[in-house]
Amino acid sequence: MSKNLNTNAKRVSKSPRVKKKTKPHDGLDDSGFPKPTELSAAAIPPSRAHGASYHYPLLMSQLETCDPLLKWFDSVEDERCMPWRRDWIDPERFDGSDDELQEALAKRAYEVWVSEIMLQQTRVQTVIPYYNHWLSRWPTIQSLSEASHDDVLSVWKGLGYYSRATRLHQGAQAVIAQSQSSTSAESKICPIPDSPEKLQNIPGIGRYTAGAISSIAFGNAAAVVDGNVCRVLSRQLGLWVDVKERAHVERLWSVAEGLVRHVSSNDPQGETGTWEEKKSAIPGKWNQALMELGSTVCVPLKPKCGECPIRASCRAYAEGEALMEKDATRTHIFAPLEDACSYCGDIDIEDIEVANEDDGDSSASPPRKRRKREKEPRAAISKYFTSHKCDGIADSISGGLVQEASGPRSSCSACSRSISIRNYCSLFPKKVSKKPRTEKEGIICIIELRCTGKAGSSEYLIEKRPANGLLASLWQFPLIDITGSQPSSTKSHQSSAEQCLSSLGIKPSNTSTVQHTAELGTIVHLLTHIKLTMHVHSLVVVADDKERVSIMEDEVLQRKWVVREAVENETLSTGMRKCWKLYKNSPKQNLNPE
């Protein structure tokens, strides 16, 4: 990236850094698992007998094992055309002054920050146009800090999870405020700190985002752990756990930290030094490579194991290979009791069966209905292997499709073998049942104001949600919650909608009429943890003058009338936009009040 930044400026000379002659970091205690005295073979399903040291990452066995992932990332880095992916700015080779270097680092850190916030729970292709528009509007953290909150939400409109925009805006304001009170000249030019610890002090920046900014923008050996990284590491380690449990998440953070420090100690130019002393492009590339691998290759279902650059160090893949071997005399190796793994649960034999049966191409033909069986207690896979030698069930599992031992056996071609191994890998990490969404129900009141004494478009009442909580600071049509104790019927819905008008202080008078016109329909909108059922009602207020229609003030909600053409320009939530679309497409909206 530095080649594009002021190539005519001269770099201010500096005293050369003194490198400590120390041995590269070997990650002995950083993986979160005990380092084995010797590398053990794959744990053989279904018993998977292994010790805790089995999960020590094979990627840390030697520096060269990490090279294939970095080389793979170099080859695919530009395939998805992500504008936030840029060359690392090497302070030692930057062609410019110190101030220009700090400006470049500040811009780069800001770009990484914006991209990482936008990418949370959002697809890459969706983010790209928003990212480009955002940076064209606010190219620096300084310009973002000076923007109004409404403008920020307006640019974010349609990307969802609006609290991300709020936190990004608040974080920028906090960074600029801190830099203005600082006595450091560097912090005024590059106000964004470079260490993960300091970055996490900024509102809206958590552990993951801090690691991404620190490694990608500043070249520090800081780890990142997201859902993609959790899945990759779970399979690499052969760790069959729920990666959403706090204890397991912390353990994976330890592994990720050990790996990025390990790979950062491998200097391509042969310089020595510990990961604490060295900054380079490697930490950022390594973290992005792990995330890219999880996003495009090591995917949740049907992982592309044949394309994986680190398949050789993958415990899950090795276990899948062991499962496919047809040696019925294979002996299981049981770990000593004191060294037995206490993290992994037992993989159910039906999990492997379902993984294989669901492998068909759903686009080619409808899925085949599974034969009903009599319900039996779900047993751990180890139940079927009480002896030290595999029996016919293991041989049955090793076919291209898992079947009962007494059933027909499919041919094991190279293709079916790779599919079965892939399906076994897809069992990692452990799947858990999601909690059902909380169900909520409400009345959405779309209130139209028609002024008989004035030509022009009708106006509609909207209100701004509180600055904190669900859908913070977004605009909405007036909403009445339906509690569990209330009956839910068309008649009760109409009554609630009419009460909404009264609560707003909108009442009929000598100069105005108020009328409920229709219930337009029901929309079910799914949020991350909430299922919201919205009954959309149309109401009309007819007055000879807008000024004669007063609205009761609210200490929390800000309210205003907007003309019909401007409604869609407001920062409405996705659910409210669905309600507005229903209203616009409904013939009932034009009914005149009686």
N, C-alpha and C positions, 0 to 999 in steps of 0.2 A: 504493500500500500504506500510505503514511503516514497516510491518513485513517482507518485502522482502528486506529491505535496511539495511545492516550492523547491524544485530541483536546482534553482539558481542560488539559493541561500547557502552560505558557508557554515559548516558545523563548528561551533565553538570548541576549541581543543580542551581535552580533559586529561587528567592524570589517569594512566591505565589502572584498571582494577587489579588488585592482588588476589589471585585465586589460591585458596587453601588446597594443599595437596592431600586430599582425603580419599578414601575408597568410596566408590559409588554405593549408594544406599541399597541394601539387600532386602528391605521390607520384612525383616525377621519378625517384628512384633506388630506390624501395621495391618495385617490382613484381617484381624479379628478372629482368626483360628490358629491353633497351634501348628507350628511348622513341622512336618513329618521328617523323620530321620531318613526315610527313603520313600519315593513315590509309590503309592499303592495302585493296583489295577482297578478297573471299573467295578463298582458295586453291582452285583448281578441281580437284576429283577427276578422274581418278585420280592425276595427277602430284603435285598439291598443292605445286607449287613455291612456296616462300616463304622469307623471311629470318627471323632470330631476332626482330626487332622486330615481326613479325606477331603474336606471342603477347602483346604488351603489352595488358593488359586494357582493352577498350573501356569498361568501367564507370568507368575512371579518366579518360576523355577530358574529362568535365565533371561537376560535382557533381550536376546534375539527372538524370543517367542512373541514379543509385542510388535515386532516390525511388520508382519503381514497385515495387521489391522491398519497401521498408519499408511502403508503403501496402498492398501485398498481404498482408504479414504481419499488419498491424493487422486486416485483414478475416477472417483465418483463425485467428488466435492462439488463440481459445477453442473452436474446433470439436472438438478432440479431448479437451477437458476435462482438461488436465493440471494437477494441483493445485500443482505446483511453479512454474507460471508466475504471477508476481505483478508488480504495478507496481514500477518502480524507485523506491527510496527516495532522494529528492533532499535532500541535507544542507542545502541553502539554503532549502528550503521545509518542512522537517520541523517539525511542531508538537509540540515537546517539549524536554526538557532535553538537554544534551550526553550525560549518562549514558544517557538513554532512547534517544537516537540510536545510540549505540554498541551497546546491547543489540539494537536492531532490526537493525542491520547484521550483527551476529554471528549472529542467528537466520536472516537472509536468506542469508548466505554458507553457513551450515551446511545449509540446505535445498537450495541449488544443488549443493553438494558431494555430498550424499546422492543426489540425483536423477541427477547425472551418472555416479556410480559404478554405480548400479543399471541405468542405461540402456545400459551397455557390453555389446554383444552380446545385448541382451534387448529384446523388443518393448515398446512403450509401454503397451499394454493389460495386459500381464503385470505391468509394474512398478507401476502405479497402486495396487492394493491393498496391495502390499508397502511402498510408500512411505508410505501413510497409516498403516499399522500400525506401521511403524518410528518415525515421528514421534510417534505417540500413546504409544509406549513410551519413547522418548528424545527429547523435544522440543528439547533443547539439546545442544550439544557437550559441556558439562560433565556432563550426565547420561549421555551415551554413554561418556565416559571412565571413569566409575565402574562401568560394567556389567562382568559377567564375560564371558570369551570364549565360554564354552559358551552363555550366554544370547544373545549376538550371533549365533552360528551357528544357534541354534534358531529365532530370528525370521527369519533369512535362508533357512531350510530350504525347498527347492523352487524357489528362484530360480536355482540353479546358479552355477558359478564362485565357489565359496565363498571363494577367496583374496581376492576383492573385499571381503567383509565383514571379513576379518582385517585387511586394509590400512586400511580405513576406521576400524576400532576402534583400531588402532595409531596412526594419524594423529591421532585425537582425543586420545589419551593424550599424544602428543608435544606437541600444541598447548597443552594445559592445563599440562603440566609446564613448558613454555617461558614461558607467561604468569605462572606462579607465581614464577618466578625473575626476572621482568622488573621494573624499577623504574618503568615507564611505567604511569600510571593507566589510560590508554585501552586498552592492550593487555590489561589484566586484565579489562576489561568486554567488549571485542571482541578476543578472542585470535587470531582468524584474520587474517593479514596481507592487504593488498589488492593488492600487486604480484605479477605472475606469477613474477618471480624468487624472491621470498621464499616464495611458495606452493609452489614446486617443491622447497623444502628440507624440506617435510613428507612423512613416509613415506606412500607410496601415491598421491601427487599428481604426475602427470606434466605435460607441456607442455600437453596439451589441456585437462585438468581445471583447471589453473591459469588458462588463458585464459578458460574459461567462468566461473569464480568471479569473477575480476577484472573482467570486462566486465559480466556480468549483475547481480552483487550490488553492485559498487563503481563501475560506470560508467566504467572505464578502457578506453582503446583498445587492448585486447589481443585477439589473433587466436585462433581455434580452427580446427583442421583434423582432421576425421575422415573416414571413408569417404564419407559423403554429400557433404561439402564438396569432397573430392578429385574426385568425379565431376562436380559442378557446375562447378568451376573448369577441369577438363580440357576440358569442352565449351565453356565460355565462351572459353577461350583457343585452342581448336582444337589442343590439345596431345595428340598421340597417343603416349602413353608408358605404361609400367608404373608406376602411381602408388604401388606398394609398394616400388620401389627407393629407397634412401636419398637418392640425389642428387636424384631427382625430388620426393620428399617435401619435402626442404629447400627446393626451388624453389617449391613450392606454398605452403609456410609463408611465404616471402617475399612471394608474391602476396597471401595472406590478410592479412598484416600491413599491406601497402601499402593494401589496400582498406579495412580497418577504420579506419586512420588518415585515409584520404581522406574517408570518409563522416563521420567524427567531426568533421572541420573544418567541416562544413556545419551551423551552428547555426540551428535553426528560429526562434530569437528574435532573430537578427541580431547576436549578440555575436561579437566577433572573438577570436582567440587560436589557438594551435597545439594539436594534439591532445594534447601532453604536459601542457598546462595545464588542459585542460577535462575535466570529468566530466559525463556525461549518460546518458540512457536509450538513446541511439543505438547505442553499441557492442554492448550486450547484445541489442538488437532486431535489429541487423544480423547478428550471429552466429547467433542463433536462426532468423532468416529464411533464411539459407543452409542451415542444417541441415534446417529444415522443408521447404524447396524440394526438397532432395535426397531427403528421406524420402517425400514425397507426390506430387511432380510430376516432377522430373528423376530418375526411378527408373532402375535398371540396364537393364531391358528394357521396351520399349513406353513410353518417356517421354511425358508428356502435354504436348507442345510447344505445343499450342493454348491451354493454360492458363498458360503460363509468363510471368511479368511482365517478365522480362529477356530475352525471346527476341530482341529487336532488337539486343542486344549479343553474341549467341551466335555464335561463329565456326563451330562445328559445324553449327548450323542454317543459316547462310548458305552453307556449303559444300554442304549437302544441297540447298538451293534451286538453287545453281549446277549441281549434277549433274542436276537435273530439267529444266533449260532445253534446248530442242530445237535450238538454233543449232549446226548441224554445222560452221560455219565459225569457231567461237569460237577465238581464239588464246590459247595459254598464255603467261603471263608468267613467265619464269624469273628468279630472284633472282641477283644477281652472286655469284660463287663465294665471295668473302670475307665475304658477308653471309648465305650460305645457312644454314638452320636445321640444327643438328647434334643436335637433341633427338628429333625425330619419326622413327619408322621408316616403312617403306612399308606401306600398307594393302593387304592381299591382295584381289584381285578376288573370290575365293571367299568372303571374309568378308562382303562386301556381298550376295552371292548368297544365302548361308545366312541372313543377317538377314532378307531378304525372304521366303524360302521358309518360314521358321519362324514367320511372322506369323499363321497361322491360329488360330482360336479352338479350343483343344484340348478345351474342354468341349462343343463342338457336335458334333464328329465326330473320329474317330481321325486322327492325323496321316498325311498321305499319304507313302508310301515314296518316297524319292528314287531316281531312275533311276541305276543303277550306271554308272560311266564307267571307261574304262581309266585306270589310274593314270599320272599324269604328274607331273613335278617341279612343286612348288608355286612359282608365279612371283609376283613382286611386281606389283601392279596397274600400275605404271609400265611394265612390259614391253609391255603392249598399246598404249602410246602413245609411240611413238618419234619421231613427227613433231610439229610445232607445232600441228597441227589435229586435232580429235577425229574419229575414224572411226566406223564403224557400231557398234562395241562400246559406245561411250559412249551412243549413241542407244538401244541395246538396254537398257543399264542404267537409263536414265531412265524406263522404263516402270514401271507399278505393281509388277510382279514382274520381277526381273532374270532375263534369259534369254540364251541364246547368240545371237550376232548373226544366225545363220541360222534361228533358231526363230521361232515366232509371236509377234507383238507385242500386248500387252494395251492396251486403251484407257486413256488417262491422264486419268481424271476428277479432279476436285478432291480427292476422298476418297483415291484411290490415290496421288495426288501427295503429300498430307500424310503418308500412311502410309510412303511411301518415304523422305521426309525424316526422319521420326521414326526409322525403322530405321537410317538412316545415322548419326544422332546416337547411337544405342545402341551403335555401335562404339567410342565414346569412354567411358572411357579404354581403352587397349590391354589386351586380355585375355591372360593368360598361363596356362599349364597349372599346376594346383595340384600340389604335391608329394604323393605318396601317403602315406596315414597309416601310421605305424609300427604293425606288428601285434604284439600281445602276447596271451598265453594263460595262463590260470590256473585253479586249482581253488578254488572257494568252499566252505568247510566250515561248514554250519549245524549247530552242535552243541547238542543239546537235553539238558538235565539234568532227569531225573525222580527225585524223592525219594519213595521208598516209605513212609518213616516220617513223612511230612508231607503233609497235604491241601493242595491249592492248585494253582495253575498251574505249568506247566513254566517253566524259565528257559533263556535262550540266551546263549551267550558272544559278546561283541563286543570289539573292540579299537580303540584310537584311533591314527590315523595320525600320523606325525611332524609337528611344527609347520611344517616347510618342505617344499617340493616339491609334487608332484601331489596334489590333494585333501587339502591340509594340514589337520590337526586334525579331520578327519571320522572318524566311527565306521564300522567295517566288520566283517563276519564274517571269521574267520581265512582268510587267502589264501595259497596256495602258487603261486609263479610256475613256469611250465613253460618251460624254456630250449629253445633250438633243437636242442640235442644230445639231448634226451630224446624217446623215442617218445611219440606222442599216441594213446592207445587207451583204451577203457573200462576194461580191466584195469589199465593204468598209472595211470589217473585214480583208481581205487579205492585202489590202493597208496599213491599220494601223499596221499590224504585220510586214510588210516589212519596214515601217517607224521606227518601234521599233529598228530594226537592225541598221539603220542609226543613230538613236539617241544614240545608244551605241557605235558608232564609228566603227562598224564592217562592212567593205565594201570589195567588191571583189578586188583582186589585182593579180599580176603576180604569186603569190604563193598560192592563196586561191580562193575558189568560195563560194558564198552565195546564198542560194535558199530556198524559201518557198515551203514546200512539200505538206502540206494538212491542211484543217480545220478538226479537229478530231471529233468535236461535241460540244454540249453546256451543261453546268452543272449549275443548280440553287442551290445555297447554302444559307441557311437561318441562319442569325445571330440574336441576340436578337432584334435589332431594324432595321435591314437592310436585304433586299432581294437582293442578288448579283447574277447576271446572267453572267456566265463566258464562253466566246467562246474560246475554246482551239485550238491553232495553233501549228503545228510542223514546225520548221525551221532547216536547216542543214548548217553548215559551214565546208567546207573541206579544209584542209591546209596540207602542207608537214611538218610543225612544229608548235607546239602550241605557241612557243615564237613569231612567226610572226603574231599572231592574237592579236591585241591590243584592249583593252576595255577602253572607255572613263571613267575617274574618276568622281565620284560624291561626292559633299560635304556632302550629307545626307546619301546616300545608299552605303553600303559596298557590293562589288561584288566579286564572286569567281567561279572557275570551280570545279566541283566535279565529280568523276567517277560515272558511272551508279549504281554500287553496293552500293555506299555510300549515294545516294540521300535520301533514306528512313531513314537514320540515322540522317539526319539534322532535325532541329526543324522547320518543315513546319506546317502551319496552316491546319486545317481539310479540308478546301476548296481546298488548294493546293495539299493535298494528294489525293483528289478525282480527280483532274486534272492529276496527275501523274499516277494514276491507269487507267484512261481512255487512256492515252498515251501508257502505257505498254501493254494494251489489244487490241490496235488498230493495224490492219495489215498495215495501212498507214504509221506507223512510220518507216518502213523499206524501204520505197520508196527511190530510189537513186535520187539525184538532177540531173536535166538535164544539 
